[in-house]
């Protein structure tokens, strides 16, 4: 009898160990599908993101338009404010040159949503009376942000209109526009069109 009880005890213990081991395996298998679905969803998200980055901007179709005006500040320095249909973030160079002496002031600025501004131009003592030539130029495509190059072309080939010309450095097409302004009350006689700069109020 004692031997029989021992055998029954061993069988009962073996049954309990097998049941516990089977339960652990069942829990491990049940967690597998959740982990697999998480990996699948993560892969799908990664596959979707390049589609957003691959969106391309349409090339410019209309001719380039640039227009601007100059405002004389109280300290007799000049601000240039303008409008253009060039793409946002396009890099512009604005140059103010005194025609009598050839002295120049330069400033770089970026296009906003259809407008731009640059300055103030001039020495701390203010601009002397006289004629000034103000020019606004779109920098070469090579130095433009990617979003701008997609609109104007890698060599500016999508730029068109009377304001467009070939870059002096052979780096494709650029666009520029210039006007002459008079600072002072007595403009000298000229047959060219000259705009009078008014003091800011």
VENHU-V530271 format. One record per helix or strand of 3 or more residues. SS is the DSSP state (H for helix, E for strand). FROM is the first residue (numbers start at 1). TO is the last residue. Records with the same first field share a line. If there is no record, write none. Layout:
SS=FROM-TO ; FROM-TO
This chain:
H=2-53 ; 141-143 ; 146-152
E=66-72 ; 78-84 ; 91-98 ; 104-110 ; 115-121 ; 130-138 ; 164-166 ; 173-183
